[in-house]
Amino acid sequence: MNGSHFLKTLGHTHSDWVFGTIAELVDNSRDAKATKLSVSLEYLKSVGEEIPMLSFVDDGCGMNHEEVLKMISFGPPKRKEYDTGHIEIGRFGISFKIGAMALGRDALVLTQTTKSRSLAFLSQTLNEGKIVC
């Protein structure tokens, strides 16, 4: 199966309702115990065209390298319940991947904890034409 096609298929799951897709990504901030969240749309200029960039910035707890790898990998989610009774909506299930691919062809995640900084790149563009074994 073509890697880019697989990511594109994920994106079609929520593509009919953009606000539902955005809500999935906002839920990730909630799961990270964020008290502030900024969502903005900016345009980057590249070779005569403007490329839209949707940005989610929060003050949540962030993810370490191992957690980032789990977030971009495929597998069952591990939900966590906090002392407050708050239960995470979908800790590293498929919602990030579905949401990101429904909104665009590429997603870049920058995250930090008190002890580490990590990044992840999920891309249809980079994987176009590649075969996943």
Backbone bond lengths (Angstrom), bond angles and torsions (degrees), N, CA, C in turn:
res aa  C-N    CA-C-N  psi(-1)  N-CA   C-N-CA  omega(-1)  CA-C   N-CA-C  phi
1 M - - - 1.462 - - 1.527 108.35 -
2 N 1.298 116.80 138.81 1.447 123.55 177.82 1.528 109.77 -68.28
3 G 1.363 117.85 127.80 1.466 122.33 -177.20 1.516 112.94 -59.90
4 S 1.321 116.13 -41.21 1.462 120.31 179.45 1.528 110.65 -65.84
5 H 1.331 117.13 -39.31 1.467 121.48 179.56 1.529 111.00 -63.06
6 F 1.329 117.01 -40.07 1.460 121.35 179.39 1.526 110.75 -61.67
7 L 1.338 117.37 -46.45 1.468 120.96 178.93 1.526 110.82 -65.28
8 K 1.325 116.73 -37.63 1.464 120.78 178.34 1.532 110.36 -63.51
9 T 1.335 116.75 -41.72 1.462 121.78 178.13 1.520 110.79 -60.67
10 L 1.333 116.95 -40.91 1.467 120.50 176.81 1.521 110.57 -58.37
11 G 1.316 115.97 -43.71 1.457 120.87 -178.10 1.511 113.69 -62.86
12 H 1.326 118.02 -31.07 1.467 121.23 -179.09 1.521 112.69 -68.85
13 T 1.317 118.34 -18.77 1.459 121.94 -179.06 1.524 111.91 -58.34
14 H 1.339 117.79 -40.83 1.464 121.70 -177.98 1.528 113.11 -112.74
15 S 1.311 117.82 4.46 1.460 119.35 -171.75 1.525 114.16 -66.93
16 D 1.322 118.47 -17.34 1.460 120.22 179.80 1.525 112.67 -71.77
17 W 1.316 117.29 -26.43 1.453 120.56 -178.29 1.528 109.53 -132.45
18 V 1.331 116.57 94.30 1.457 122.74 -174.89 1.523 112.07 -58.93
19 F 1.336 117.76 -37.66 1.465 119.38 -178.31 1.526 111.57 -66.42
20 G 1.318 117.60 -32.19 1.464 121.17 175.14 1.516 110.89 -65.79
21 T 1.318 115.68 -38.00 1.460 121.29 177.75 1.522 110.32 -65.33
22 I 1.318 116.72 -45.62 1.468 120.72 178.20 1.525 109.93 -62.88
23 A 1.322 117.11 -39.15 1.471 120.89 178.33 1.526 111.33 -60.12
24 E 1.330 117.64 -37.79 1.470 121.01 177.05 1.527 110.55 -58.79
25 L 1.329 116.45 -43.31 1.464 120.37 -178.68 1.527 111.64 -73.09
26 V 1.326 117.24 -34.18 1.467 120.87 175.04 1.529 109.93 -64.39
27 D 1.328 116.83 -38.16 1.471 120.68 177.27 1.526 111.75 -58.61
28 N 1.335 116.77 -32.43 1.464 119.44 177.53 1.528 111.01 -62.22
29 S 1.319 117.02 -37.93 1.469 120.57 177.04 1.520 110.41 -66.55
30 R 1.303 115.82 -40.37 1.468 120.37 178.11 1.525 110.23 -61.81
31 D 1.329 116.70 -44.22 1.463 120.83 178.55 1.529 111.96 -61.53
32 A 1.332 116.38 -28.99 1.465 121.15 179.32 1.530 111.60 -85.85
33 K 1.326 116.93 11.59 1.468 123.71 178.82 1.529 113.08 61.11
34 A 1.319 116.65 33.54 1.462 120.63 178.64 1.524 110.36 -70.79
35 T 1.329 115.60 140.55 1.462 120.73 174.31 1.528 110.50 -104.61
36 K 1.342 116.51 -14.22 1.461 122.01 178.30 1.524 108.27 -132.58
37 L 1.331 115.66 140.37 1.459 121.53 177.41 1.517 108.61 -144.96
38 S 1.309 115.88 129.88 1.457 121.75 176.12 1.530 107.98 -118.11
39 V 1.322 116.32 126.84 1.460 121.66 176.18 1.523 106.38 -116.82
40 S 1.326 117.11 124.87 1.463 119.46 -178.30 1.524 110.99 -140.53
41 L 1.315 115.04 156.31 1.456 122.39 176.62 1.517 107.32 -117.62
42 E 1.317 115.77 123.37 1.458 121.73 179.51 1.521 108.29 -127.25
43 Y 1.314 116.66 163.22 1.458 121.08 178.30 1.517 109.57 -121.04
44 L 1.330 116.00 127.13 1.459 122.36 177.50 1.522 108.29 -101.35
45 K 1.328 116.67 135.34 1.460 119.90 179.31 1.523 109.23 -90.89
46 S 1.337 115.12 132.25 1.459 120.82 179.82 1.519 109.24 -148.94
47 V 1.309 116.97 116.99 1.461 124.17 176.30 1.531 111.95 45.29
48 G 1.312 115.87 57.32 1.454 121.27 174.83 1.515 116.72 76.73
49 E 1.321 118.63 6.45 1.461 119.86 177.72 1.523 110.03 -131.94
50 E 1.309 115.09 157.60 1.460 120.32 176.23 1.520 108.81 -103.46
51 I 1.321 116.03 127.15 1.458 121.77 -178.67 1.524 108.17 -106.56
52 P 1.343 117.62 121.28 1.471 119.26 179.68 1.527 111.43 -70.76
53 M 1.334 115.60 140.55 1.460 121.52 178.20 1.524 107.91 -131.74
54 L 1.324 115.94 117.15 1.455 121.94 176.87 1.516 107.16 -93.83
55 S 1.323 116.58 127.54 1.461 121.67 -174.09 1.526 111.02 -120.98
56 F 1.336 115.97 134.39 1.461 123.54 174.47 1.525 106.46 -118.66
57 V 1.328 117.66 117.83 1.468 121.67 179.68 1.521 107.74 -125.35
58 D 1.343 116.57 125.67 1.463 119.81 -179.62 1.524 111.20 -134.25
59 D 1.319 115.71 172.45 1.466 121.21 178.36 1.530 110.91 -108.26
60 G 1.324 116.08 31.80 1.464 120.95 179.78 1.520 112.00 -70.80
61 C 1.324 115.65 -177.91 1.468 121.80 -174.56 1.521 113.56 -71.84
62 G 1.314 118.93 -14.21 1.457 121.34 179.21 1.519 112.34 76.44
63 M 1.331 115.31 179.79 1.462 121.39 -179.83 1.516 109.57 -130.76
64 N 1.329 115.76 144.75 1.460 119.15 172.66 1.533 108.23 -86.09
65 H 1.333 116.61 179.23 1.465 121.29 -175.44 1.532 112.12 -58.31
66 E 1.317 117.15 -44.47 1.469 121.34 -179.35 1.532 111.08 -62.24
67 E 1.327 116.66 -41.29 1.464 120.64 179.56 1.526 111.49 -67.03
68 V 1.340 116.91 -37.74 1.462 120.51 177.97 1.530 109.85 -63.17
69 L 1.324 116.94 -42.53 1.466 120.20 177.86 1.524 111.37 -61.07
70 K 1.330 116.88 -40.40 1.468 120.64 177.75 1.529 110.67 -65.37
71 M 1.339 116.73 -36.94 1.455 120.62 -178.00 1.529 111.83 -64.71
72 I 1.322 117.84 -39.73 1.463 119.34 -177.01 1.526 112.86 -91.45
73 S 1.333 117.21 -4.90 1.466 121.24 176.97 1.523 109.83 -90.18
74 F 1.316 115.61 166.19 1.457 120.47 179.00 1.517 109.37 -103.81
75 G 1.318 116.07 132.90 1.453 121.13 -179.22 1.516 109.75 170.03
76 P 1.334 117.35 177.55 1.469 120.23 -177.80 1.526 112.04 -71.40
77 P 1.345 117.53 142.28 1.467 120.53 177.82 1.524 111.31 -73.18
78 K 1.329 115.02 153.73 1.462 120.49 174.92 1.520 107.16 -118.77
79 R 1.315 116.53 100.85 1.466 121.01 -177.80 1.519 110.27 -78.26
80 K 1.308 114.66 149.49 1.454 121.14 -177.06 1.521 108.51 -127.35
81 E 1.327 116.99 140.09 1.462 121.04 176.44 1.520 107.83 -110.26
82 Y 1.331 116.37 132.97 1.458 121.99 -178.97 1.526 110.83 -94.46
83 D 1.326 116.15 166.91 1.466 121.83 178.46 1.529 112.00 -57.10
84 T 1.317 116.21 -28.02 1.463 120.93 -178.37 1.525 112.31 -76.46
85 G 1.333 117.15 -7.42 1.454 121.10 -177.34 1.522 112.72 92.99
86 H 1.352 116.69 -7.96 1.465 121.51 178.27 1.529 108.94 -67.53
87 I 1.323 116.89 127.37 1.461 121.45 176.62 1.523 107.90 -108.70
88 E 1.317 116.20 130.39 1.454 120.27 179.25 1.518 110.25 -59.18
89 I 1.306 115.13 145.41 1.453 120.51 -177.44 1.527 111.30 -75.43
90 G 1.313 119.44 -38.79 1.469 119.07 -178.15 1.508 113.37 -170.18
91 R 1.268 118.31 61.89 1.462 122.60 -175.32 1.528 111.94 -54.77
92 F 1.340 115.39 101.20 1.458 124.30 174.18 1.522 114.43 63.00
93 G 1.309 115.34 36.02 1.458 119.33 170.43 1.516 107.95 -82.13
94 I 1.300 116.53 -127.87 1.458 119.68 -175.44 1.532 112.68 -112.62
95 S 1.343 117.58 -4.90 1.469 120.19 -173.11 1.523 113.60 -62.12
96 F 1.333 118.98 -38.84 1.466 119.58 178.87 1.519 110.19 -62.06
97 K 1.313 116.35 -47.52 1.463 120.48 -177.26 1.527 111.28 -64.23
98 I 1.327 116.69 -42.19 1.467 120.42 177.99 1.527 110.10 -64.37
99 G 1.328 116.52 -48.50 1.459 120.72 -178.44 1.512 112.83 -61.80
100 A 1.317 116.27 -46.42 1.462 120.43 -178.14 1.525 111.30 -63.51
101 M 1.323 117.52 -43.27 1.462 120.52 -177.16 1.524 112.65 -76.99
102 A 1.329 117.92 -19.14 1.465 120.52 174.65 1.524 110.67 -76.31
103 L 1.325 116.91 -31.07 1.464 121.17 -177.04 1.520 113.18 -88.85
104 G 1.315 117.49 -25.17 1.456 119.66 -177.97 1.515 111.75 -164.48
105 R 1.317 115.01 179.55 1.462 119.93 -178.38 1.524 112.39 -91.24
106 D 1.312 116.99 -15.91 1.462 121.48 -178.17 1.523 109.91 -140.48
107 A 1.330 115.92 149.33 1.469 120.80 177.08 1.523 109.02 -138.38
108 L 1.307 115.78 131.10 1.459 122.39 176.62 1.520 107.51 -117.54
109 V 1.325 116.61 126.93 1.462 121.93 -179.92 1.521 108.52 -115.92
110 L 1.321 116.13 123.50 1.462 122.63 173.20 1.516 106.22 -113.01
111 T 1.320 117.45 128.26 1.460 120.47 -176.45 1.520 110.17 -145.40
112 Q 1.318 115.44 153.96 1.462 118.86 176.26 1.516 110.78 -148.14
113 T 1.325 113.94 150.51 1.456 121.90 172.01 1.519 105.62 -114.60
114 T 1.313 117.29 -173.66 1.466 119.13 177.52 1.527 111.35 -69.09
115 K 1.352 117.45 -17.07 1.466 120.76 -176.11 1.524 115.24 -116.71
116 S 1.329 118.59 -8.83 1.466 118.66 -175.79 1.522 112.08 -153.95
117 R 1.325 114.21 162.69 1.463 122.48 172.99 1.522 107.07 -130.09
118 S 1.322 116.40 136.84 1.463 120.54 -178.30 1.518 110.32 -141.15
119 L 1.326 115.68 161.54 1.456 120.37 172.92 1.517 109.40 -141.77
120 A 1.318 115.08 156.60 1.462 121.99 177.98 1.521 108.06 -139.96
121 F 1.310 116.07 147.16 1.456 121.89 179.44 1.519 108.26 -131.40
122 L 1.318 116.40 118.20 1.460 123.01 177.88 1.523 105.89 -113.21
123 S 1.336 117.43 121.89 1.454 118.96 -169.25 1.521 114.41 -140.01
124 Q 1.329 115.28 128.23 1.460 120.26 167.28 1.525 108.96 -80.35
125 T 1.329 116.58 -39.29 1.454 122.05 -177.05 1.528 111.33 -59.18
126 L 1.312 116.98 -48.98 1.460 122.17 -177.77 1.526 111.81 -66.72
127 N 1.332 117.02 -29.27 1.466 121.25 -176.11 1.525 114.45 -95.94
128 E 1.328 118.12 3.95 1.465 120.27 -179.79 1.525 110.60 -57.56
129 G 1.321 115.47 128.53 1.455 120.55 176.46 1.516 115.46 82.17
130 K 1.322 117.82 -3.23 1.463 120.54 -179.51 1.519 109.77 -90.08
131 I 1.311 116.26 145.15 1.457 122.69 -179.98 1.524 109.18 -97.93
132 V 1.336 116.64 131.18 1.460 121.90 176.93 1.517 107.50 -98.37
133 C 1.314 116.54 123.80 1.481 121.13 -178.83 1.505 111.12 -94.87
